[in-house]
Amino acid sequence: MHPDVDFRADPEAIYRQVVALDDAGFAALMADAESRDRVIDVLVEHMASRLRPEAAKDLDAVLHVKLWDRPGGGYDHRELVIRDGACFVSPEPVGEARLTLKIRPEDLRKVIAGSAGPKRLALRGRLRAIGDLGLGLRLTELFDLSA
């Protein structure tokens, strides 16, 4: 665990601590399997909580988020289900993805914190969207990614 993050805190407090870390501190969290899983959960949960219900009221979609660079190889996988103007997170993907986002954890942190846009990251090759690209282009409309 990272000494600058109190993992006993509530998820929103953990999120604020993670966003406040410098890049080296965040990289240290991602190198430790236990803290990595906790941080990824907090980031994805925060993203889900930022859904704009009015923008998603008629949307029924499953998004998969695949996070590259897992220590030892492979990636982490989370699922967001948007239905009836709400967004729910599943730690284990169970549905067919309408859109899959492949991204590094440090870039996901930037997108969710509002310091990098998904379109810009996609143009730089740091975010890959697979599936319904129209839905991918609506991410900033569907989620308030500025906080």
N, C-alpha and C positions, 0 to 999 in steps of 0.2 A: 504494500500500500504506500501511497505517496504522503509524505508528512504535511504537505500543504493543503490536503483535502480531508475534511472530516466526513468519512463515510457513514458515521452514525447520525448525521444530520438528515433532515427531510430532503426529498429529491430536488426540490426547487433550490434549496441552499447548496446542495452538491453541484447543481448545474451552474449557479453563480460562481462557485469556487473554480470549477473546471474552465469556464469561459475566461476567468481572470488570470489563469496560468499563462506563462510565456510558452513559446513553442517547445523549448527544451523540457520544461516541466510536464507539458502534455505528452511529449514523446516518452518520457519516463513512465507515465501512467499506462500508455499503450504497450509498453514492453513487458508489463507484469500482467499475466493472464487474469488474475482475480480482479485487479482494479480495472483492467480493460473491459471486462464484461459489465461491471457495474457502471462505468462511465458511458459505455455505448447504450445501455439500458436507459440511463438518465437522459442522454441526448435524444434518443428516439421518443421517449415518453414526453419530453419537453416539446418536440416537434408536433407530436399528436395533440398536445394540449393547445397548440397555437392554430388549430384548424379554425377557419372562419365558417361557422355553421351556415350562414346565409349563402355563401359561395358554393357550398357542398350539399345543399338541401336535396337535390335530385340526383346526386352522384352515388353510385354503388360500384366501388372499385377496391381492388387489393393491390397494394404497392409492396414490393420487396426491396429491401435495402441490403446490399451486400457490401461489406466493408473489407477492403483489401488489407494486405500486409499483416495478417495474423502471425504472431511469433510461432515459428515451427511450420509455417505454411498454411495455405488455405485462406479462408475469409470467415467473417462473422456474418450472420444472416438474421435479419429481423423482418417482421411483417407488419404493415399498417393496413387496417381495414377501415375504409370510409363508407359509412352507410347511414342514411337518415340524418344527415347533418352532424354526425359525430365521428370521431376517429378513435379506434382501439388498437392497441399494440399486442402482438402475439410474439413471444420470444422464439417460438418454433413455427416457421411458415407451414400453413396448412391449406391455404387456398391457392388457386391458379392466379398468377400475377398478371394484372393488366399492364403494369409498368414495373420494370426492375431498374433500380438505380445502383450503379457500381461506383463506389467512391472511397477514398481513404478517410479514416477517422478524423484526421486534422482538417480536412476539407469539409466534412459534415459539420464539425464544430463551427467552422467559419460561416457556413450557409445558415445554420440554425441561429447563430448569434447576429446574423445580418451583416457580417463584414465581407462576405463574398457572395455573389449571385450565382445561382445554378447555371444560368445561360453562359456566363463568362467562364465558369469552370469547364463546361462542356466544350466550349470553343478551344480551350487550352488542353483538352484531352484528359482533364483531371476528374471528369464526371462522365460516365457513360449511361445513357438512357436506352433501354431495350423494351420494345413493345409499343404502347400507345404514346407516341411522341407528342400528340396534341395534349394529352393529360400532363406530360412532362412540362410542356410550355406553360401550363396553368398552375404550376406549383406555387409561384409567388402570389397568385390570385387566391388559391385555396388556403394557404398557410401564411400567417403573419410571421415572417422570418426576419423580424427586425428587433426582436427582444429575446 
